[in-house]
Amino acid sequence: MAEAAGELERRAIVVGVDDSEHSFYALQWILGHFFAGEGAASALGAGYKLVIVYAKPSPSLITSMGGPGGVDIRPYVESDLKRAAAKVIDKAKELCTANSVSDAIFEVMEGDARNVLCDAVEKFNADVLVVGSHGYGAIKRVVLGSVSDYCAHHADCTVMIVKKPKHKH
């Protein structure tokens, strides 16, 4: 009986955003295909709550590179990180408003994006995690790491990787 009650709960789609055009393309894509307007698109998203997550880097990761006797720059770094997070969330809110989505949840969680997104999946009991793809080749993915690859292997839900189409000349 508990499972039947759980089925009635609103499910979640978590969308990971950062300051890249790829993540905002993924958000726009999910808004346009699942939530926006009336009819078929909004019907697809009707049973879901939309959760938009930004992974704010930890200031300690950035400031740990300083040496002894240096000026404590942590407050400045923290201020810049908060400002960057607010900018990304504001842009995500604007996209949601432009697509007539008014009930999205916006979260800023501190840490590495890979871990933050997997934690958000658990926190919101998500059915789907949506991430953008930078379209890196195999070598760049190995060197830089890939949030989408990591999430595809470690998130406890379906992972949708949205790729921005290449423009043809």
mmCIF file of the C-alpha atoms, coordinates in Angstrom:
data_MODEL
# 
_entry.id   MODEL 
# 
loop_
_atom_site.group_PDB 
_atom_site.id 
_atom_site.type_symbol 
_atom_site.label_atom_id 
_atom_site.label_alt_id 
_atom_site.label_comp_id 
_atom_site.label_asym_id 
_atom_site.label_entity_id 
_atom_site.label_seq_id 
_atom_site.pdbx_PDB_ins_code 
_atom_site.Cartn_x 
_atom_site.Cartn_y 
_atom_site.Cartn_z 
_atom_site.occupancy 
_atom_site.B_iso_or_equiv 
_atom_site.pdbx_formal_charge 
_atom_site.auth_seq_id 
_atom_site.auth_comp_id 
_atom_site.auth_asym_id 
_atom_site.auth_atom_id 
_atom_site.pdbx_PDB_model_num 
ATOM 1   C CA . MET A 1 1   ? 0.000  0.000  0.000   1.00 0.00 ? 1   MET A CA 1 
ATOM 2   C CA . ALA A 1 2   ? 2.904  2.355  0.721   1.00 0.00 ? 2   ALA A CA 1 
ATOM 3   C CA . GLU A 1 3   ? 4.128  1.878  -2.844  1.00 0.00 ? 3   GLU A CA 1 
ATOM 4   C CA . ALA A 1 4   ? 0.714  2.853  -4.221  1.00 0.00 ? 4   ALA A CA 1 
ATOM 5   C CA . ALA A 1 5   ? 0.828  6.056  -2.157  1.00 0.00 ? 5   ALA A CA 1 
ATOM 6   C CA . GLY A 1 6   ? 4.349  6.745  -3.454  1.00 0.00 ? 6   GLY A CA 1 
ATOM 7   C CA . GLU A 1 7   ? 3.096  6.480  -7.026  1.00 0.00 ? 7   GLU A CA 1 
ATOM 8   C CA . LEU A 1 8   ? 0.682  9.324  -6.322  1.00 0.00 ? 8   LEU A CA 1 
ATOM 9   C CA . GLU A 1 9   ? 3.472  11.630 -5.176  1.00 0.00 ? 9   GLU A CA 1 
ATOM 10  C CA . ARG A 1 10  ? 4.697  14.131 -7.676  1.00 0.00 ? 10  ARG A CA 1 
ATOM 11  C CA . ARG A 1 11  ? 7.883  12.887 -9.320  1.00 0.00 ? 11  ARG A CA 1 
ATOM 12  C CA . ALA A 1 12  ? 10.920 15.049 -10.073 1.00 0.00 ? 12  ALA A CA 1 
ATOM 13  C CA . ILE A 1 13  ? 13.077 15.986 -13.025 1.00 0.00 ? 13  ILE A CA 1 
ATOM 14  C CA . VAL A 1 14  ? 16.387 17.485 -11.894 1.00 0.00 ? 14  VAL A CA 1 
ATOM 15  C CA . VAL A 1 15  ? 18.195 19.726 -14.381 1.00 0.00 ? 15  VAL A CA 1 
ATOM 16  C CA . GLY A 1 16  ? 21.829 20.613 -13.741 1.00 0.00 ? 16  GLY A CA 1 
ATOM 17  C CA . VAL A 1 17  ? 22.823 24.123 -14.819 1.00 0.00 ? 17  VAL A CA 1 
ATOM 18  C CA . ASP A 1 18  ? 26.067 26.059 -14.842 1.00 0.00 ? 18  ASP A CA 1 
ATOM 19  C CA . ASP A 1 19  ? 27.117 29.168 -16.714 1.00 0.00 ? 19  ASP A CA 1 
ATOM 20  C CA . SER A 1 20  ? 27.554 27.356 -20.031 1.00 0.00 ? 20  SER A CA 1 
ATOM 21  C CA . GLU A 1 21  ? 25.354 27.662 -23.087 1.00 0.00 ? 21  GLU A CA 1 
ATOM 22  C CA . HIS A 1 22  ? 25.166 23.843 -23.134 1.00 0.00 ? 22  HIS A CA 1 
ATOM 23  C CA . SER A 1 23  ? 23.436 23.613 -19.766 1.00 0.00 ? 23  SER A CA 1 
ATOM 24  C CA . PHE A 1 24  ? 20.969 26.364 -20.671 1.00 0.00 ? 24  PHE A CA 1 
ATOM 25  C CA . TYR A 1 25  ? 20.255 24.642 -23.974 1.00 0.00 ? 25  TYR A CA 1 
ATOM 26  C CA . ALA A 1 26  ? 19.421 21.484 -21.985 1.00 0.00 ? 26  ALA A CA 1 
ATOM 27  C CA . LEU A 1 27  ? 17.134 23.473 -19.674 1.00 0.00 ? 27  LEU A CA 1 
ATOM 28  C CA . GLN A 1 28  ? 15.425 25.160 -22.630 1.00 0.00 ? 28  GLN A CA 1 
ATOM 29  C CA . TRP A 1 29  ? 15.024 21.787 -24.321 1.00 0.00 ? 29  TRP A CA 1 
ATOM 30  C CA . ILE A 1 30  ? 13.367 20.176 -21.302 1.00 0.00 ? 30  ILE A CA 1 
ATOM 31  C CA . LEU A 1 31  ? 11.143 23.216 -20.756 1.00 0.00 ? 31  LEU A CA 1 
ATOM 32  C CA . GLY A 1 32  ? 10.056 23.215 -24.391 1.00 0.00 ? 32  GLY A CA 1 
ATOM 33  C CA . HIS A 1 33  ? 9.511  19.471 -24.636 1.00 0.00 ? 33  HIS A CA 1 
ATOM 34  C CA . PHE A 1 34  ? 8.025  18.671 -21.224 1.00 0.00 ? 34  PHE A CA 1 
ATOM 35  C CA . PHE A 1 35  ? 6.680  21.741 -19.458 1.00 0.00 ? 35  PHE A CA 1 
ATOM 36  C CA . ALA A 1 36  ? 5.926  24.721 -21.697 1.00 0.00 ? 36  ALA A CA 1 
ATOM 37  C CA . GLY A 1 37  ? 2.599  25.831 -23.078 1.00 0.00 ? 37  GLY A CA 1 
ATOM 38  C CA . GLU A 1 38  ? -0.568 23.868 -23.314 1.00 0.00 ? 38  GLU A CA 1 
ATOM 39  C CA . GLY A 1 39  ? -1.265 20.529 -24.861 1.00 0.00 ? 39  GLY A CA 1 
ATOM 40  C CA . ALA A 1 40  ? 1.093  17.626 -25.385 1.00 0.00 ? 40  ALA A CA 1 
ATOM 41  C CA . ALA A 1 41  ? 4.296  19.280 -24.109 1.00 0.00 ? 41  ALA A CA 1 
ATOM 42  C CA . SER A 1 42  ? 2.841  20.425 -20.812 1.00 0.00 ? 42  SER A CA 1 
ATOM 43  C CA . ALA A 1 43  ? 0.999  17.121 -20.423 1.00 0.00 ? 43  ALA A CA 1 
ATOM 44  C CA . LEU A 1 44  ? 4.343  15.278 -20.489 1.00 0.00 ? 44  LEU A CA 1 
ATOM 45  C CA . GLY A 1 45  ? 5.609  17.309 -17.520 1.00 0.00 ? 45  GLY A CA 1 
ATOM 46  C CA . ALA A 1 46  ? 2.301  17.418 -15.659 1.00 0.00 ? 46  ALA A CA 1 
ATOM 47  C CA . GLY A 1 47  ? 3.222  14.711 -13.170 1.00 0.00 ? 47  GLY A CA 1 
ATOM 48  C CA . TYR A 1 48  ? 6.681  16.094 -12.470 1.00 0.00 ? 48  TYR A CA 1 
ATOM 49  C CA . LYS A 1 49  ? 8.150  18.822 -10.348 1.00 0.00 ? 49  LYS A CA 1 
ATOM 50  C CA . LEU A 1 50  ? 11.042 20.600 -12.007 1.00 0.00 ? 50  LEU A CA 1 
ATOM 51  C CA . VAL A 1 51  ? 14.165 21.057 -9.880  1.00 0.00 ? 51  VAL A CA 1 
ATOM 52  C CA . ILE A 1 52  ? 16.994 23.185 -11.249 1.00 0.00 ? 52  ILE A CA 1 
ATOM 53  C CA . VAL A 1 53  ? 20.331 22.675 -9.511  1.00 0.00 ? 53  VAL A CA 1 
ATOM 54  C CA . TYR A 1 54  ? 23.500 24.746 -9.660  1.00 0.00 ? 54  TYR A CA 1 
ATOM 55  C CA . ALA A 1 55  ? 26.689 23.288 -8.168  1.00 0.00 ? 55  ALA A CA 1 
ATOM 56  C CA . LYS A 1 56  ? 28.590 26.117 -6.506  1.00 0.00 ? 56  LYS A CA 1 
ATOM 57  C CA . PRO A 1 57  ? 32.292 25.298 -6.172  1.00 0.00 ? 57  PRO A CA 1 
ATOM 58  C CA . SER A 1 58  ? 33.603 25.224 -2.632  1.00 0.00 ? 58  SER A CA 1 
ATOM 59  C CA . PRO A 1 59  ? 35.740 28.299 -1.850  1.00 0.00 ? 59  PRO A CA 1 
ATOM 60  C CA . SER A 1 60  ? 38.182 26.075 0.013   1.00 0.00 ? 60  SER A CA 1 
ATOM 61  C CA . LEU A 1 61  ? 39.032 24.276 -3.247  1.00 0.00 ? 61  LEU A CA 1 
ATOM 62  C CA . ILE A 1 62  ? 39.882 27.562 -4.901  1.00 0.00 ? 62  ILE A CA 1 
ATOM 63  C CA . THR A 1 63  ? 41.708 29.210 -2.000  1.00 0.00 ? 63  THR A CA 1 
ATOM 64  C CA . SER A 1 64  ? 43.760 26.149 -1.031  1.00 0.00 ? 64  SER A CA 1 
ATOM 65  C CA . MET A 1 65  ? 46.302 27.129 -3.665  1.00 0.00 ? 65  MET A CA 1 
ATOM 66  C CA . GLY A 1 66  ? 47.576 30.115 -1.632  1.00 0.00 ? 66  GLY A CA 1 
ATOM 67  C CA . GLY A 1 67  ? 50.788 29.900 0.353   1.00 0.00 ? 67  GLY A CA 1 
ATOM 68  C CA . PRO A 1 68  ? 51.655 30.897 3.927   1.00 0.00 ? 68  PRO A CA 1 
ATOM 69  C CA . GLY A 1 69  ? 51.700 34.612 4.674   1.00 0.00 ? 69  GLY A CA 1 
ATOM 70  C CA . GLY A 1 70  ? 49.221 35.357 1.900   1.00 0.00 ? 70  GLY A CA 1 
ATOM 71  C CA . VAL A 1 71  ? 46.147 37.508 2.245   1.00 0.00 ? 71  VAL A CA 1 
ATOM 72  C CA . ASP A 1 72  ? 42.989 35.591 3.172   1.00 0.00 ? 72  ASP A CA 1 
ATOM 73  C CA . ILE A 1 73  ? 41.002 35.816 -0.042  1.00 0.00 ? 73  ILE A CA 1 
ATOM 74  C CA . ARG A 1 74  ? 38.250 33.400 1.003   1.00 0.00 ? 74  ARG A CA 1 
ATOM 75  C CA . PRO A 1 75  ? 35.648 36.135 1.685   1.00 0.00 ? 75  PRO A CA 1 
ATOM 76  C CA . TYR A 1 76  ? 36.238 37.612 -1.780  1.00 0.00 ? 76  TYR A CA 1 
ATOM 77  C CA . VAL A 1 77  ? 36.096 34.217 -3.442  1.00 0.00 ? 77  VAL A CA 1 
ATOM 78  C CA . GLU A 1 78  ? 32.910 33.303 -1.551  1.00 0.00 ? 78  GLU A CA 1 
ATOM 79  C CA . SER A 1 79  ? 31.322 36.594 -2.596  1.00 0.00 ? 79  SER A CA 1 
ATOM 80  C CA . ASP A 1 80  ? 32.231 35.993 -6.248  1.00 0.00 ? 80  ASP A CA 1 
ATOM 81  C CA . LEU A 1 81  ? 30.924 32.405 -6.112  1.00 0.00 ? 81  LEU A CA 1 
ATOM 82  C CA . LYS A 1 82  ? 27.621 33.573 -4.603  1.00 0.00 ? 82  LYS A CA 1 
ATOM 83  C CA . ARG A 1 83  ? 27.300 36.254 -7.270  1.00 0.00 ? 83  ARG A CA 1 
ATOM 84  C CA . ALA A 1 84  ? 27.977 33.694 -10.030 1.00 0.00 ? 84  ALA A CA 1 
ATOM 85  C CA . ALA A 1 85  ? 25.393 31.315 -8.556  1.00 0.00 ? 85  ALA A CA 1 
ATOM 86  C CA . ALA A 1 86  ? 22.786 34.083 -8.358  1.00 0.00 ? 86  ALA A CA 1 
ATOM 87  C CA . LYS A 1 87  ? 23.459 35.005 -11.989 1.00 0.00 ? 87  LYS A CA 1 
ATOM 88  C CA . VAL A 1 88  ? 22.976 31.408 -13.182 1.00 0.00 ? 88  VAL A CA 1 
ATOM 89  C CA . ILE A 1 89  ? 19.816 30.917 -11.096 1.00 0.00 ? 89  ILE A CA 1 
ATOM 90  C CA . ASP A 1 90  ? 18.386 34.246 -12.310 1.00 0.00 ? 90  ASP A CA 1 
ATOM 91  C CA . LYS A 1 91  ? 18.957 33.192 -15.930 1.00 0.00 ? 91  LYS A CA 1 
ATOM 92  C CA . ALA A 1 92  ? 17.276 29.823 -15.219 1.00 0.00 ? 92  ALA A CA 1 
ATOM 93  C CA . LYS A 1 93  ? 14.305 31.622 -13.618 1.00 0.00 ? 93  LYS A CA 1 
ATOM 94  C CA . GLU A 1 94  ? 14.005 33.870 -16.678 1.00 0.00 ? 94  GLU A CA 1 
ATOM 95  C CA . LEU A 1 95  ? 13.918 30.824 -18.970 1.00 0.00 ? 95  LEU A CA 1 
ATOM 96  C CA . CYS A 1 96  ? 11.251 29.196 -16.811 1.00 0.00 ? 96  CYS A CA 1 
ATOM 97  C CA . THR A 1 97  ? 9.145  32.370 -16.781 1.00 0.00 ? 97  THR A CA 1 
ATOM 98  C CA . ALA A 1 98  ? 9.503  32.739 -20.564 1.00 0.00 ? 98  ALA A CA 1 
ATOM 99  C CA . ASN A 1 99  ? 8.197  29.167 -20.888 1.00 0.00 ? 99  ASN A CA 1 
ATOM 100 C CA . SER A 1 100 ? 5.280  29.725 -18.461 1.00 0.00 ? 100 SER A CA 1 
ATOM 101 C CA . VAL A 1 101 ? 6.783  27.494 -15.772 1.00 0.00 ? 101 VAL A CA 1 
ATOM 102 C CA . SER A 1 102 ? 6.203  29.151 -12.410 1.00 0.00 ? 102 SER A CA 1 
ATOM 103 C CA . ASP A 1 103 ? 6.565  26.343 -9.907  1.00 0.00 ? 103 ASP A CA 1 
ATOM 104 C CA . ALA A 1 104 ? 10.149 25.190 -10.470 1.00 0.00 ? 104 ALA A CA 1 
ATOM 105 C CA . ILE A 1 105 ? 12.417 24.654 -7.479  1.00 0.00 ? 105 ILE A CA 1 
ATOM 106 C CA . PHE A 1 106 ? 15.858 26.300 -7.628  1.00 0.00 ? 106 PHE A CA 1 
ATOM 107 C CA . GLU A 1 107 ? 18.721 24.887 -5.549  1.00 0.00 ? 107 GLU A CA 1 
ATOM 108 C CA . VAL A 1 108 ? 22.299 25.998 -5.103  1.00 0.00 ? 108 VAL A CA 1 
ATOM 109 C CA . MET A 1 109 ? 24.332 23.161 -3.611  1.00 0.00 ? 109 MET A CA 1 
ATOM 110 C CA . GLU A 1 110 ? 28.015 23.455 -2.782  1.00 0.00 ? 110 GLU A CA 1 
ATOM 111 C CA . GLY A 1 111 ? 30.533 20.958 -4.116  1.00 0.00 ? 111 GLY A CA 1 
ATOM 112 C CA . ASP A 1 112 ? 31.783 19.231 -7.228  1.00 0.00 ? 112 ASP A CA 1 
ATOM 113 C CA . ALA A 1 113 ? 29.058 19.195 -9.898  1.00 0.00 ? 113 ALA A CA 1 
ATOM 114 C CA . ARG A 1 114 ? 29.252 15.421 -10.333 1.00 0.00 ? 114 ARG A CA 1 
ATOM 115 C CA . ASN A 1 115 ? 28.563 14.745 -6.673  1.00 0.00 ? 115 ASN A CA 1 
ATOM 116 C CA . VAL A 1 116 ? 26.079 17.599 -6.291  1.00 0.00 ? 116 VAL A CA 1 
ATOM 117 C CA . LEU A 1 117 ? 23.889 16.330 -9.131  1.00 0.00 ? 117 LEU A CA 1 
ATOM 118 C CA . CYS A 1 118 ? 23.926 12.749 -7.877  1.00 0.00 ? 118 CYS A CA 1 
ATOM 119 C CA . ASP A 1 119 ? 23.068 14.020 -4.365  1.00 0.00 ? 119 ASP A CA 1 
ATOM 120 C CA . ALA A 1 120 ? 20.228 16.139 -5.798  1.00 0.00 ? 120 ALA A CA 1 
ATOM 121 C CA . VAL A 1 121 ? 18.796 13.055 -7.516  1.00 0.00 ? 121 VAL A CA 1 
ATOM 122 C CA . GLU A 1 122 ? 18.605 11.366 -4.117  1.00 0.00 ? 122 GLU A CA 1 
ATOM 123 C CA . LYS A 1 123 ? 17.404 14.459 -2.236  1.00 0.00 ? 123 LYS A CA 1 
ATOM 124 C CA . PHE A 1 124 ? 14.489 15.033 -4.616  1.00 0.00 ? 124 PHE A CA 1 
ATOM 125 C CA . ASN A 1 125 ? 13.893 11.349 -5.411  1.00 0.00 ? 125 ASN A CA 1 
ATOM 126 C CA . ALA A 1 126 ? 14.275 12.206 -9.096  1.00 0.00 ? 126 ALA A CA 1 
ATOM 127 C CA . ASP A 1 127 ? 13.130 9.976  -11.904 1.00 0.00 ? 127 ASP A CA 1 
ATOM 128 C CA . VAL A 1 128 ? 15.253 11.828 -14.464 1.00 0.00 ? 128 VAL A CA 1 
ATOM 129 C CA . LEU A 1 129 ? 18.444 13.887 -14.332 1.00 0.00 ? 129 LEU A CA 1 
ATOM 130 C CA . VAL A 1 130 ? 18.982 16.229 -17.284 1.00 0.00 ? 130 VAL A CA 1 
ATOM 131 C CA . VAL A 1 131 ? 22.437 17.575 -18.101 1.00 0.00 ? 131 VAL A CA 1 
ATOM 132 C CA . GLY A 1 132 ? 23.915 19.361 -21.072 1.00 0.00 ? 132 GLY A CA 1 
ATOM 133 C CA . SER A 1 133 ? 26.864 18.065 -23.035 1.00 0.00 ? 133 SER A CA 1 
ATOM 134 C CA . HIS A 1 134 ? 29.884 20.132 -24.023 1.00 0.00 ? 134 HIS A CA 1 
ATOM 135 C CA . GLY A 1 135 ? 30.560 17.636 -26.800 1.00 0.00 ? 135 GLY A CA 1 
ATOM 136 C CA . TYR A 1 136 ? 34.132 16.952 -25.744 1.00 0.00 ? 136 TYR A CA 1 
ATOM 137 C CA . GLY A 1 137 ? 36.002 14.188 -27.495 1.00 0.00 ? 137 GLY A CA 1 
ATOM 138 C CA . ALA A 1 138 ? 37.325 11.142 -25.654 1.00 0.00 ? 138 ALA A CA 1 
ATOM 139 C CA . ILE A 1 139 ? 40.697 12.690 -24.771 1.00 0.00 ? 139 ILE A CA 1 
ATOM 140 C CA . LYS A 1 140 ? 39.236 15.916 -23.360 1.00 0.00 ? 140 LYS A CA 1 
ATOM 141 C CA . ARG A 1 141 ? 36.695 13.895 -21.333 1.00 0.00 ? 141 ARG A CA 1 
ATOM 142 C CA . VAL A 1 142 ? 39.520 11.863 -19.791 1.00 0.00 ? 142 VAL A CA 1 
ATOM 143 C CA . VAL A 1 143 ? 41.651 14.925 -19.005 1.00 0.00 ? 143 VAL A CA 1 
ATOM 144 C CA . LEU A 1 144 ? 38.894 17.304 -17.898 1.00 0.00 ? 144 LEU A CA 1 
ATOM 145 C CA . GLY A 1 145 ? 36.409 14.792 -16.603 1.00 0.00 ? 145 GLY A CA 1 
ATOM 146 C CA . SER A 1 146 ? 32.842 14.748 -17.775 1.00 0.00 ? 146 SER A CA 1 
ATOM 147 C CA . VAL A 1 147 ? 29.944 15.559 -15.490 1.00 0.00 ? 147 VAL A CA 1 
ATOM 148 C CA . SER A 1 148 ? 27.505 13.887 -17.878 1.00 0.00 ? 148 SER A CA 1 
ATOM 149 C CA . ASP A 1 149 ? 29.600 10.698 -18.116 1.00 0.00 ? 149 ASP A CA 1 
ATOM 150 C CA . TYR A 1 150 ? 29.968 10.542 -14.342 1.00 0.00 ? 150 TYR A CA 1 
ATOM 151 C CA . CYS A 1 151 ? 26.254 11.071 -13.757 1.00 0.00 ? 151 CYS A CA 1 
ATOM 152 C CA . ALA A 1 152 ? 25.320 8.521  -16.410 1.00 0.00 ? 152 ALA A CA 1 
ATOM 153 C CA . HIS A 1 153 ? 27.274 5.909  -14.443 1.00 0.00 ? 153 HIS A CA 1 
ATOM 154 C CA . HIS A 1 154 ? 26.528 6.985  -10.859 1.00 0.00 ? 154 HIS A CA 1 
ATOM 155 C CA . ALA A 1 155 ? 23.100 8.672  -10.643 1.00 0.00 ? 155 ALA A CA 1 
ATOM 156 C CA . ASP A 1 156 ? 20.315 6.459  -9.340  1.00 0.00 ? 156 ASP A CA 1 
ATOM 157 C CA . CYS A 1 157 ? 17.863 7.432  -12.078 1.00 0.00 ? 157 CYS A CA 1 
ATOM 158 C CA . THR A 1 158 ? 17.580 7.846  -15.815 1.00 0.00 ? 158 THR A CA 1 
ATOM 159 C CA . VAL A 1 159 ? 20.093 10.402 -17.124 1.00 0.00 ? 159 VAL A CA 1 
ATOM 160 C CA . MET A 1 160 ? 19.200 12.467 -20.180 1.00 0.00 ? 160 MET A CA 1 
ATOM 161 C CA . ILE A 1 161 ? 22.203 14.093 -21.843 1.00 0.00 ? 161 ILE A CA 1 
ATOM 162 C CA . VAL A 1 162 ? 21.011 16.886 -24.116 1.00 0.00 ? 162 VAL A CA 1 
ATOM 163 C CA . LYS A 1 163 ? 23.432 17.838 -26.875 1.00 0.00 ? 163 LYS A CA 1 
ATOM 164 C CA . LYS A 1 164 ? 23.191 21.163 -28.623 1.00 0.00 ? 164 LYS A CA 1 
ATOM 165 C CA . PRO A 1 165 ? 23.028 20.536 -32.385 1.00 0.00 ? 165 PRO A CA 1 
ATOM 166 C CA . LYS A 1 166 ? 26.049 21.609 -34.384 1.00 0.00 ? 166 LYS A CA 1 
ATOM 167 C CA . HIS A 1 167 ? 25.259 24.491 -36.687 1.00 0.00 ? 167 HIS A CA 1 
ATOM 168 C CA . LYS A 1 168 ? 25.700 23.676 -40.351 1.00 0.00 ? 168 LYS A CA 1 
ATOM 169 C CA . HIS A 1 169 ? 27.251 26.300 -42.569 1.00 0.00 ? 169 HIS A CA 1 
# 
